[in-house]
Structures are given as structure tokens and as C-alpha cells.
């Protein structure tokens, strides 16, 4: 690792991690958050976060087979409509095709999530993107 950012800026890192506490208190299902965290981390190519969130999802009861299919979720039968809507929203927010979340993706997400839940989902996605970028910048890797 280039710099141990948790050690060099402990207050900033603690503040960054505090968002998890808020997100755990929302009405978003923990399983859904794990799926979103994992998919965003895959898109960004963050090895530490992919490993961490895969393990967290399994510990929370997600099936490894389902998690292994997340990179191809659109074509897998393992995901609910709400999960697919959240994953599509996460992909659009992370990649920002056309510099925005598409109207079609947003409208599908609105079918499954109320305004508060959709806002919390957006905060979770933005939070994971931030954590991914910090870990990637400093080459944080999973422990063996």
C-alpha cells in the first residue's frame, strides 16, 4: 500500500466510515446494500472493496452463486426486480453515461423505491464510489 490513509488521517477516515452507520439505519435492506457495494466496487476495480463486500454479503446470508453472477446481473435469474433496479441505478451513477443517470433507469428505480429510499440508495452509491477511489489511489489490497 502506498500510504496507510486510515493511520495518516484517522479523523477523516473515521468520518468517511461513519456513513455506514447512517446507511444501516435506513429502510434499505442490508442485503441490497451489500449487492450495490459489491457491484460499484467491481465497476471501479477496487480489489480491497470487492473482497470485503463479497465476504460481508456472504456473512449476511447472500448465496455465493448469486454474488458470482452479479457482474452479469441483467441476465441472471437470481435477482429481484428491486435488486435489478438498484444495480442499474448504481451502474448509471458510477459510470454516468451521458453525464447523468438515464431517465429510464431512474423511472424503473422509482417503481421500487420511495423518495427517501432512492435518496439513501444514491448516498450509498456515492459513498462506495468515494471509498473505492481512496482505496484505489493508495493501492489498498485484501489481506490473504
C-alpha positions in Angstrom: 0.0 0.0 0.0 1.3 3.4 -0.9 0.0 5.2 2.2 -1.9 3.8 5.2 -4.6 6.5 4.9 -6.5 5.2 8.0 -3.4 5.9 10.1 -2.3 9.2 8.5 -5.7 10.8 8.5 -7.7 8.8 11.2 -10.3 11.6 11.8 -11.0 11.9 8.1 -11.2 8.1 7.6 -13.4 7.7 10.7 -15.7 10.4 9.3 -15.8 8.7 5.9 -16.7 5.3 7.6 -19.4 7.0 9.7 -21.7 7.0 6.6 -22.1 3.2 7.0 -23.8 3.9 10.4 -26.3 6.2 8.8 -27.0 3.7 5.9 -27.5 0.8 8.4 -30.3 2.9 10.0 -32.2 3.4 6.7 -35.0 1.2 5.5 -32.8 -0.2 2.7 -32.3 -3.9 3.2 -28.7 -4.8 4.3 -28.6 -7.5 1.5 -29.4 -4.8 -1.1 -26.7 -2.5 0.2 -24.2 -5.4 0.0 -25.1 -6.1 -3.6 -24.8 -2.4 -4.5 -21.5 -2.0 -2.7 -20.1 -5.1 -4.4 -21.2 -4.0 -7.9 -19.9 -0.5 -7.6 -16.6 -1.8 -6.3 -16.4 -4.2 -9.3 -17.1 -1.4 -11.8 -14.4 0.7 -10.2 -11.9 -2.2 -10.0 -11.3 -1.9 -6.3 -9.8 -5.2 -5.2 -10.0 -4.4 -1.4 -13.7 -3.4 -1.6 -14.7 -6.3 -3.9 -13.2 -8.8 -1.4 -14.6 -7.0 1.6 -18.2 -6.6 0.3 -18.3 -10.1 -1.1 -17.4 -11.5 2.3 -19.8 -9.2 4.0 -22.6 -10.2 1.7 -21.9 -13.9 2.3 -21.8 -13.3 6.1 -25.2 -11.5 5.8 -26.7 -14.6 4.1 -26.3 -14.0 0.4 -25.6 -17.1 -1.7 -22.1 -17.2 -3.3 -23.7 -18.3 -6.6 -25.8 -15.1 -6.7 -22.8 -13.0 -5.8 -20.7 -14.6 -8.5 -23.4 -13.7 -11.0 -23.5 -10.0 -10.1 -21.3 -8.9 -12.9 -23.9 -10.2 -15.3 -26.9 -9.5 -13.2 -29.1 -8.3 -16.1 -29.2 -11.9 -17.4 -29.2 -13.9 -14.2 -32.4 -15.2 -12.6 -31.2 -14.7 -9.1 -32.0 -11.1 -8.7 -35.4 -9.5 -7.8 -36.8 -6.6 -9.7 -35.9 -4.2 -6.9 -32.3 -5.5 -6.9 -32.0 -5.1 -10.6 -33.4 -1.6 -10.4 -30.8 -0.8 -7.6 -28.0 -2.3 -9.6 -28.9 -0.4 -12.8 -29.1 2.8 -10.7 -25.7 2.0 -9.2 -24.1 1.4 -12.6 -25.5 4.6 -14.1 -24.4 6.7 -11.0 -20.9 5.1 -11.1 -20.4 5.4 -14.8 -22.5 8.4 -15.6 -23.2 7.6 -19.2 -24.1 10.8 -21.0 -23.1 12.6 -17.7 -26.3 11.7 -15.9 -28.5 8.8 -14.7 -30.8 8.0 -17.6 -34.5 8.7 -17.3 -35.3 5.1 -18.0 -33.1 3.8 -15.2 -34.4 6.4 -12.8 -38.0 5.7 -13.6 -37.5 1.9 -13.0 -35.9 2.7 -9.7 -38.9 4.9 -8.7 -41.1 1.9 -9.2 -39.3 0.1 -6.4 -38.1 2.8 -4.1 -39.8 5.8 -2.5 -38.1 9.2 -2.5 -36.3 8.7 0.8 -35.1 5.2 -0.1 -33.9 6.4 -3.5 -32.1 9.2 -1.9 -30.5 6.8 0.6 -29.6 4.5 -2.3 -27.9 7.4 -4.1 -25.9 8.3 -0.9 -24.8 4.6 -0.6 -23.6 4.5 -4.2 -21.8 7.8 -3.9 -20.3 6.7 -0.6 -19.0 3.5 -2.1 -17.5 5.3 -5.1 -15.6 7.6 -2.7 -14.3 4.7 -0.6 -13.3 2.9 -3.8 -11.4 5.8 -5.2 -9.4 6.4 -1.9 -8.5 2.6 -1.7 -7.5 2.5 -5.4 -5.4 5.7 -5.1 -3.4 4.2 -2.3 -3.3 0.6 -3.6 -5.2 -1.0 -0.7 -5.4 -4.7 -1.2 -7.3 -7.5 0.6 -5.3 -9.4 3.2 -4.5 -13.0 2.5 
